Amino acid sequence: MSLSVGIVGLPNVGKSTLFNALTKRQQAAAENYPFCTIEPNSAIVEVADSRLEKLAEIVHPEKIIRATVEFTDIAGLVKGASKGEGLGNKFLANIRECDAILHVVRCFENDDIIHVQEGGNKSAPIDPVSDAQVIETELILADMEQLAKRYDKVKKEAQAKVALRPEAEACAALLKHLEDGKSVRTFPRKEGDAILGVLKELHFLTDKKVIYCANVSDDDVTGEGNAHVEALRQYAQKEGAEVVVICAQMEADLAGLSDDEAKEFLESYGLKESSLTRTIQLAYNTLGLASFLTAGPKEVRAWTFRQGWKAPKCAGVIHTDFEKGFIRAQVVAYEDYVKCGGESGARSAGLLRPEGKEYEMKDGDVVEFMFN
């Protein structure tokens, strides 16, 4: 599965520094996907998953392959982007192709780095909520323009086709919602609503999942007691979005170190893991993703699937033939697999079970697919 998270942010918030750290992560792990062609502004990074090492201790594979997420550095965002300012049109096209948004917001004070919000060279006070609203407003304006075109069309057609009236009414309600400065993702919806088809077809920018990334200084790596971080948390909570605190500069420094050096570096800050590791995992979870696992002598591997997928569709992640000719899945929970020392132990304990076409795959299932 190709999954993309677009990194957005105003100038001088640390977006490029964060992306450079992700790029170093990609280069460090390149041996696992040597044939991937990555654009200059994209980085494919691994999702940390300690379960894979545990499985590897049992089956001793030739290699470990982790799940991945692609991050895309989306440039050109300034106030007025929805009307083509800066690289606005290119920015909007790029973000529309992404599955989710990682919104980097400046939460650090540094007089040497100008905080530009309105453009020009005059430094503005640090205000993470206002920064976040600038970008959100541009996305809302772009969504309004797109929806207005759809509404005008369906409203005219609904005069002759009664069946289209529910959609016209739904479009009108959503347009009012956007005009009130609210995102599409906060628009109420339920199964069977007329607006669902519109949402699926138009891929609104403000309907995408958002993670707010509070970028702090290297003397404030946890963000505890940081008023800017707290203000951003309160803003994100209203949007139903997550906030992750990260020091982009520290992550860029970390990315060039060996595992042992990185561990020592983190311990000097009183940290157990990189905040970039948490960000990658959070992006994965925010997209509604999970991993099923396979374990054998050639490889131990995490395969990405969307939560709610049934066994045949998950089999198709490995190969389309597996889905077409699906017979059953031999499944054991990760915890049982480890506890029993592998597949044979799980089978002897009666914990390896056959599952059919209606089985909904669970995160951490260790599976072997049977297919015709």
Secondary structure, 3 states (H helix, E strand, C coil): CCCEEEEECCCCCCHHHHHHHHHHHHHHCHHHCCCCCCCCCEEEEECCCCHHHHHHHHHCCCEEECCEEEEEECCCCCCCHHHCCCCHHHHHHHHHCCCEEEEEEECCCCCCCCCCCCCCCCCCCCCHHHHHHHHHHHHHHHHHHHHHHHHHHHHHHHCCCHHHHHHHHHHHHHHHHHHCCCCHHHCCCCCCCCHHHHHHHHCCHHHCEEEEEEECCCCCCCCCCCHHHHHHHHHHHHHCCEEEEECHHHHHHHCCCCHHHHHHHHHHCCCCCCHHHHHHHHHHHHCCEEEEEEECCCEEEEEEEECCCEHHHHHHHHCHHHHHCEEEEEEEEHHHHHHCCCHHHHHHCCCCEEECCCCECCCCEEEEEEEC
